[in-house]
Amino acid sequence: MYTDADGIVRYVRKATVIIMEKLRAAIIGSGGISACHLRGYRRLPNVEVVACCDINEQTAKDYAARNNIPKWYTDVNEMLANEKLDLASVTTWNAAHMPATIAALNAGVNVICEKPMAMNAAEAQIMKETAEKNGKLLQIGFVRRFESTTDVIRSFSEQGLLGDIYYAKVAYLRRNGCPGGWFGDKKYAGGGPLIDLGVHVIDIAKYLAGNPKPISAYGATFSNLGRDRAKHSVPDFGYARDNKAPKDVVHDVEDFATAIIRFDNGFVLNIEASFNLNIKEDRTSFQLFGTKAGIDISDGMEIYTQYNDYFMDMTPYGLPKNDFTASFDAELKGFVDCVANNVPCKAPAEDGVVLMKILDAIYESARTGHEVIID
């Protein structure tokens, strides 16, 4: 309050500035996918990345310097002891997902763990129980759930356009596309294209079909082609060769996997995934079939149905385009919103456990040649 030159009393409203404390995040594992997590965090005003960790000292040091991260570590437990963290991204090779995630959860940190959740369902279950015991969020990196077309298809399904969904056919195929390094070694990766690529399309098909419970799987895997084919062609068609692999790495994963998965509501899913397959070009395909319509998002989106005794093919206009960067940004925003604003998690740990049960069953079926019942 003050009096102006004319003797009139004036009131001044003081502005109240609210300083929002940022959530402190760390990156565990400096592989290529970690860049997607780092970028996603840095696009959010309420998050700061304060530390990174990699078992290779020079790699950790270089990663921190290159990305302007204040602290770097080679031991995840040391990092968790020294840094007050709210969030952590686990972007290591698959064999380290469980120990890194459990360490972070036990330190009171919320975790987003890249897919596959673990090496097997038993590990995944321990991770889930650890999150529950500590009252922390464990989100799994099912990034396709965050693609722009996913919500569109979900809305079509929920409004009855597709009817009852009873079958899906999905594929994630590469002609010569093993990323190399640890991706080709079972002791680090847990498997080949099924656990690396197939996990994406199995999950999104199950998710869009309403997340029914899997009851059995019949699968087959093949290791007939191997790497280093067609040496005069462009190596690996652009896929990485090194990936900071440990010196003991071998190449012993499958080239190709295929499976039929049955669910408790009658839904059946057919899956194909390859690192190496004699096809013309790499492709990802997705088809979902219902009693009223089918939908294909292999290339754009087309809906096949019938109306007034005529078959009809429909192409929605104005659809948002799926974008790799935008999907990861949405995934990281979703994770942070769960922690900061108590928003329901779109990719919870229990879904990760179920997915690992499916993968375990397919690999066991391939080994035995018989259908495997999923508990």
Secondary structure per residue as TSV (DSSP state, phi and psi in degrees):
chain	resnum	aa	ss	phi	psi
A	1	M	-	360.0	136.3
A	2	Y	E	-150.5	164.5
A	3	T	E	-107.2	127.6
A	4	D	-	-82.7	-174.9
A	5	A	T	-63.6	-24.3
A	6	D	T	-92.6	7.2
A	7	G	S	81.5	10.5
A	8	I	-	-88.8	133.4
A	9	V	E	-77.1	126.1
A	10	R	E	-113.8	149.4
A	11	Y	-	-115.6	136.6
A	12	V	-	-112.8	123.3
A	13	R	-	-86.6	120.7
A	14	K	-	-77.8	134.0
A	15	A	-	-74.5	136.1
A	16	T	-	-99.7	119.5
A	17	V	-	-101.7	120.0
A	18	I	-	-99.4	118.3
A	19	I	-	-93.9	115.0
A	20	M	-	-87.6	123.5
A	21	E	-	-75.1	128.0
A	22	K	-	-78.1	149.1
A	23	L	E	-74.9	136.8
A	24	R	E	-97.9	124.8
A	25	A	E	-120.1	156.1
A	26	A	E	-135.9	151.6
A	27	I	E	-107.7	123.0
A	28	I	E	-109.4	106.8
A	29	G	-	102.0	127.4
A	30	S	-	-111.1	26.2
A	31	G	S	-66.8	177.3
A	32	G	T	-55.9	-37.7
A	33	I	T	-69.6	-19.8
A	34	S	H	-62.3	-29.4
A	35	A	H	-62.6	-33.5
A	36	C	H	-67.2	-39.1
A	37	H	H	-69.4	-44.7
A	38	L	H	-59.0	-46.3
A	39	R	H	-63.7	-40.8
A	40	G	H	-60.7	-43.4
A	41	Y	H	-62.7	-43.1
A	42	R	H	-73.7	-10.2
A	43	R	T	-89.0	1.3
A	44	L	-	-108.4	129.9
A	45	P	T	-71.4	-17.0
A	46	N	T	-104.2	19.0
A	47	V	E	-132.2	141.0
A	48	E	E	-131.5	134.0
A	49	V	E	-88.5	115.5
A	50	V	E	-108.0	-13.1
A	51	A	E	-158.5	158.2
A	52	C	E	-139.8	160.5
A	53	C	E	-143.8	135.5
A	54	D	-	-149.0	144.4
A	55	I	S	-69.5	-18.3
A	56	N	S	-93.0	118.5
A	57	E	H	-60.1	-47.4
A	58	Q	H	-64.8	-38.9
A	59	T	H	-62.5	-45.4
A	60	A	H	-62.6	-43.9
A	61	K	H	-63.9	-45.4
A	62	D	H	-66.0	-39.4
A	63	Y	H	-62.7	-44.2
A	64	A	H	-63.4	-44.6
A	65	A	H	-65.3	-44.2
A	66	R	H	-65.2	-32.7
A	67	N	H	-108.2	9.7
A	68	N	T	56.9	47.2
A	69	I	-	-99.5	127.9
A	70	P	S	-59.7	-41.1
A	71	K	E	-126.8	146.0
A	72	W	E	-132.6	149.8
A	73	Y	E	-140.7	159.3
A	74	T	S	-110.7	-7.2
A	75	D	-	-124.6	118.8
A	76	V	H	-64.8	-34.5
A	77	N	H	-68.9	-36.9
A	78	E	H	-64.3	-42.9
A	79	M	H	-61.3	-45.1
A	80	L	H	-66.1	-31.4
A	81	A	H	-74.3	-34.4
A	82	N	H	-89.8	-28.9
A	83	E	S	-107.7	137.6
A	84	K	-	-87.8	101.5
A	85	L	-	-110.6	148.0
A	86	D	S	-106.8	-31.7
A	87	L	E	-135.1	149.0
A	88	A	E	-147.1	138.2
A	89	S	E	-102.5	125.5
A	90	V	E	-98.6	106.6
A	91	T	-	-126.3	39.3
A	92	T	S	-86.5	-178.8
A	93	W	-	-68.2	162.5
A	94	N	G	-60.5	-36.7
A	95	A	G	-64.2	-20.8
A	96	A	G	-96.1	-2.3
A	97	H	H	-58.7	-49.4
A	98	M	H	-64.7	-54.2
A	99	P	H	-62.1	-38.9
A	100	A	H	-67.8	-41.8
A	101	T	H	-66.0	-45.0
A	102	I	H	-63.6	-41.1
A	103	A	H	-60.1	-43.5
A	104	A	H	-67.9	-44.1
A	105	L	H	-62.8	-41.9
A	106	N	H	-67.1	-21.1
A	107	A	T	-88.4	5.2
A	108	G	T	83.5	25.1
A	109	V	-	-108.4	137.3
A	110	N	E	-77.5	140.4
A	111	V	E	-126.7	137.5
A	112	I	E	-111.7	120.3
A	113	C	E	-110.0	129.7
A	114	E	E	-60.6	156.6
A	115	K	S	-78.2	156.0
A	116	P	S	-66.3	154.4
A	117	M	-	-56.1	-40.0
A	118	A	S	-157.4	-169.0
A	119	M	S	-81.7	-23.1
A	120	N	S	-163.8	174.7
A	121	A	H	-67.9	-32.6
A	122	A	H	-62.6	-44.8
A	123	E	H	-62.7	-43.1
A	124	A	H	-61.0	-39.9
A	125	Q	H	-63.6	-40.8
A	126	I	H	-62.2	-41.9
A	127	M	H	-60.8	-46.2
A	128	K	H	-60.2	-46.8
A	129	E	H	-64.8	-34.4
A	130	T	H	-65.9	-40.9
A	131	A	H	-61.7	-45.0
A	132	E	H	-64.9	-41.6
A	133	K	H	-61.0	-37.2
A	134	N	H	-92.9	-2.6
A	135	G	T	65.5	34.2
A	136	K	-	-118.3	158.1
A	137	L	-	-82.7	134.5
A	138	L	E	-123.7	108.0
A	139	Q	E	-104.5	142.9
A	140	I	E	-103.5	145.4
A	141	G	E	-77.8	57.0
A	142	F	-	-84.6	76.1
A	143	V	G	-66.5	-26.6
A	144	R	G	-66.7	-19.0
A	145	R	G	-65.7	-17.9
A	146	F	G	-103.9	5.9
A	147	E	S	-67.2	151.7
A	148	S	H	-64.3	-32.2
A	149	T	H	-78.4	-16.6
A	150	T	H	-61.7	-47.1
A	151	D	H	-65.1	-32.1
A	152	V	H	-64.9	-47.9
A	153	I	H	-65.7	-39.2
A	154	R	H	-60.1	-41.5
A	155	S	H	-67.4	-40.2
A	156	F	H	-58.1	-45.8
A	157	S	H	-66.1	-45.6
A	158	E	H	-64.6	-28.4
A	159	Q	T	-88.5	5.3
A	160	G	T	87.5	7.4
A	161	L	S	-61.2	-39.4
A	162	L	S	-88.4	-16.2
A	163	G	-	75.4	-149.1
A	164	D	S	-83.2	122.1
A	165	I	E	-81.3	121.7
A	166	Y	E	-122.4	-10.6
A	167	Y	E	-154.5	144.7
A	168	A	E	-140.4	145.0
A	169	K	E	-128.7	118.6
A	170	V	E	-132.6	150.4
A	171	A	E	-150.1	145.3
A	172	Y	E	-136.0	96.9
A	173	L	E	-120.4	134.5
A	174	R	-	-121.7	143.1
A	175	R	S	-75.7	-41.8
A	176	N	B	-153.8	70.4
A	177	G	-	-134.6	40.5
A	178	C	-	-74.8	127.7
A	179	P	-	-61.4	-14.0
A	180	G	-	85.6	-175.3
A	181	G	G	55.7	-138.2
A	182	W	G	-66.5	-20.1
A	183	F	G	-60.9	-24.0
A	184	G	G	-96.0	5.0
A	185	D	-	-115.1	120.3
A	186	K	H	-59.2	-34.2
A	187	K	H	-70.9	-19.3
A	188	Y	H	-103.4	-35.1
A	189	A	H	-100.1	-26.4
A	190	G	S	88.2	-16.1
A	191	G	S	167.4	-171.6
A	192	G	S	-105.5	-126.4
A	193	P	H	-63.7	-26.6
A	194	L	I	-62.7	-49.5
A	195	I	I	-80.5	-21.0
A	196	D	I	-92.9	-47.5
A	197	L	I	-103.6	-45.7
A	198	G	I	-58.9	-31.1
A	199	V	H	-55.3	-36.1
A	200	H	H	-64.9	-52.0
A	201	V	H	-77.8	-30.1
A	202	I	H	-62.3	-47.6
A	203	D	H	-63.2	-46.0
A	204	I	H	-69.4	-34.1
A	205	A	H	-65.4	-45.8
A	206	K	H	-62.2	-41.4
A	207	Y	H	-62.5	-46.3
A	208	L	H	-73.3	-20.9
A	209	A	T	-85.4	4.1
A	210	G	T	97.0	15.8
A	211	N	-	57.2	50.4
A	212	P	-	-67.9	166.1
A	213	K	-	-87.1	125.8
A	214	P	E	-72.1	141.9
A	215	I	E	-120.5	-22.6
A	216	S	E	-163.1	162.1
A	217	A	E	-146.2	142.3
A	218	Y	E	-126.0	121.0
A	219	G	E	-138.1	165.7
A	220	A	E	-143.8	142.8
A	221	T	E	-126.0	153.8
A	222	F	E	-135.0	142.3
A	223	S	-	-130.9	62.4
A	224	N	S	-100.5	-20.1
A	225	L	S	-108.0	-42.7
A	226	G	-	70.4	-176.4
A	227	R	S	-93.6	178.0
A	228	D	S	61.3	37.3
A	229	R	-	-85.1	161.3
A	230	A	S	47.0	61.8
A	231	K	T	-61.3	-19.4
A	232	H	T	-86.1	-6.6
A	233	S	S	-86.9	171.8
A	234	V	-	-62.5	124.1
A	235	P	G	-58.0	125.1
A	236	D	G	56.5	17.0
A	237	F	G	49.1	38.2
A	238	G	G	97.8	-6.0
A	239	Y	-	-79.6	152.0
A	240	A	-	-67.3	155.0
A	241	R	S	-109.3	-21.7
A	242	D	-	-109.9	-63.0
A	243	N	T	57.8	32.1
A	244	K	T	52.2	43.6
A	245	A	-	-71.3	144.9
A	246	P	-	-65.6	161.0
A	247	K	T	-69.2	-21.1
A	248	D	T	-90.9	10.5
A	249	V	-	-67.3	141.8
A	250	V	-	-127.1	172.5
A	251	H	-	-113.3	102.8
A	252	D	-	-138.6	23.6
A	253	V	S	-94.8	167.9
A	254	E	-	-69.0	153.9
A	255	D	S	-80.4	-40.0
A	256	F	E	-147.8	143.5
A	257	A	E	-137.4	144.9
A	258	T	E	-142.3	150.6
A	259	A	E	-160.3	156.5
A	260	I	E	-115.9	125.4
A	261	I	E	-117.3	129.7
A	262	R	E	-105.4	146.4
A	263	F	E	-123.2	163.1
A	264	D	T	-67.1	-19.7
A	265	N	T	-97.1	10.1
A	266	G	S	96.0	-10.7
A	267	F	-	-64.7	138.7
A	268	V	E	-126.6	136.0
A	269	L	E	-122.2	128.2
A	270	N	E	-107.1	128.9
A	271	I	E	-128.7	139.0
A	272	E	E	-131.8	139.2
A	273	A	E	-148.1	138.6
A	274	S	E	-145.0	147.7
A	275	F	S	-93.2	-37.0
A	276	N	B	-134.7	121.5
A	277	L	-	-157.9	140.5
A	278	N	-	-80.7	78.2
A	279	I	S	-123.4	170.2
A	280	K	S	-69.1	-44.1
A	281	E	S	-157.1	161.2
A	282	D	-	-60.7	143.5
A	283	R	E	-156.7	150.5
A	284	T	E	-121.5	130.0
A	285	S	E	-131.3	151.0
A	286	F	E	-149.7	119.8
A	287	Q	E	-133.2	134.1
A	288	L	E	-126.7	129.1
A	289	F	E	-119.5	128.0
A	290	G	E	-122.9	173.8
A	291	T	S	-71.7	-19.2
A	292	K	S	-107.6	-28.8
A	293	A	-	-162.0	159.3
A	294	G	E	-116.4	156.7
A	295	I	E	-135.3	138.7
A	296	D	E	-127.1	120.0
A	297	I	-	-118.1	28.2
A	298	S	S	-64.9	-38.6
A	299	D	S	-146.1	95.0
A	300	G	S	78.9	-148.7
A	301	M	-	-143.2	128.1
A	302	E	E	-131.9	142.6
A	303	I	E	-120.8	131.9
A	304	Y	E	-116.3	124.0
A	305	T	E	-151.8	-164.8
A	306	Q	E	-142.3	150.5
A	307	Y	E	-154.2	130.3
A	308	N	T	51.2	43.7
A	309	D	T	69.3	19.6
A	310	Y	E	-123.9	138.9
A	311	F	E	-72.4	141.4
A	312	M	E	-133.2	135.3
A	313	D	E	-110.0	125.1
A	314	M	E	-120.1	138.2
A	315	T	-	-121.7	109.7
A	316	P	-	-63.5	142.5
A	317	Y	S	-106.0	154.8
A	318	G	S	74.5	17.3
A	319	L	-	-68.3	141.1
A	320	P	-	-67.3	141.0
A	321	K	-	-83.4	139.2
A	322	N	-	-68.8	134.6
A	323	D	-	-137.1	126.1
A	324	F	H	-54.8	-48.3
A	325	T	H	-64.2	-46.6
A	326	A	H	-63.4	-35.8
A	327	S	H	-65.1	-43.4
A	328	F	H	-67.5	-38.4
A	329	D	H	-60.1	-42.5
A	330	A	H	-66.7	-37.9
A	331	E	H	-62.7	-46.9
A	332	L	H	-67.4	-37.1
A	333	K	H	-63.9	-40.3
A	334	G	H	-62.4	-41.7
A	335	F	H	-61.0	-48.2
A	336	V	H	-66.0	-38.0
A	337	D	H	-63.0	-35.8
A	338	C	H	-60.8	-44.0
A	339	V	H	-74.2	-46.7
A	340	A	H	-80.6	-34.3
A	341	N	H	-123.4	9.5
A	342	N	-	59.1	32.8
A	343	V	-	-74.5	139.8
A	344	P	-	-58.3	140.5
A	345	C	-	-77.4	131.4
A	346	K	S	-83.3	-18.1
A	347	A	S	-136.3	68.7
A	348	P	B	-73.8	165.5
A	349	A	H	-60.8	-36.0
A	350	E	H	-61.6	-33.1
A	351	D	H	-69.0	-33.3
A	352	G	H	-65.9	-39.5
A	353	V	H	-62.5	-45.2
A	354	V	H	-61.6	-42.1
A	355	L	H	-62.7	-40.3
A	356	M	H	-65.9	-33.4
A	357	K	H	-62.9	-39.6
A	358	I	H	-63.3	-48.1
A	359	L	H	-62.4	-42.7
A	360	D	H	-57.9	-43.7
A	361	A	H	-66.1	-40.0
A	362	I	H	-64.7	-46.2
A	363	Y	H	-63.8	-39.0
A	364	E	H	-68.5	-39.4
A	365	S	H	-62.8	-41.9
A	366	A	H	-62.3	-36.1
A	367	R	H	-71.2	-40.3
A	368	T	H	-94.8	-21.5
A	369	G	T	80.6	13.8
A	370	H	S	-128.1	158.5
A	371	E	-	-62.6	143.8
A	372	V	E	-118.1	130.0
A	373	I	E	-80.0	135.0
A	374	I	-	-101.5	122.5
A	375	D	-	-71.8	360.0
